[in-house]
Amino acid sequence: MRSYRRLRFIRSLSNFSLFVIPFMLVSVFVNAQEIKVEAESGTLTGTLTVAKAIAGYSGTGYVSHFQDANDKLTLSVPITTGGTYDIFVGYCAKDGTKTINVSVNDIKSSLEIPQGNSKFNEVKFATLNLKAGSIPVVITPNWTWFDIDYVRFVRVDPSTGGFSISPAPVNPNAG
């Protein structure tokens, strides 16, 4: 049985196109400032499955059964404009707070995902400066039994550089 996935590039709420790549379709939401890639469009390794049992997911489902150390979700995020991005992970941790391993463009870290009472939530992973291109995202379990819905990249306003730092010193006597 072949696995088919969807590739959608949505430039605005009223304008979208459908691009089909033979044997592989990827679900991606793109607008000028945000890119959202659905987890179910990724490559699933190990015991992972696409599920629909928990309400509130986006897309056509979510990735479930992170129950083994070898489980791995691999996504590709199409960054068309390089710059600074806030990166978020949509998840469900119904059985308690979990720690997951996330790698974005080979920048690796662990991320705590708080228990969400059987609801999908979102947590910020990082703010990273990224070049244009296909950005690999890999999610593996550090602590098992959680679900992943999507990853979302939000471009940070270049005028702030992603940080709000006051020009006034914290210590008024600093000079």
Secondary structure, 3 states (H helix, E strand, C coil): CCCCCCCEEEEECCEEEECCECCECCCEEECCCEEEEEHHHCEEECCCEEECCCCCCCCCCEEECCCCCCCEEEEEEEECCCEEEEEEEEEECCCCCEEEEEEECCEEEEEEECCCCCCCEEEEEEEEEECCEEEEEEEEECCCCCEEEEEEEEECCCCCCCCCCCCCCCCCCCC
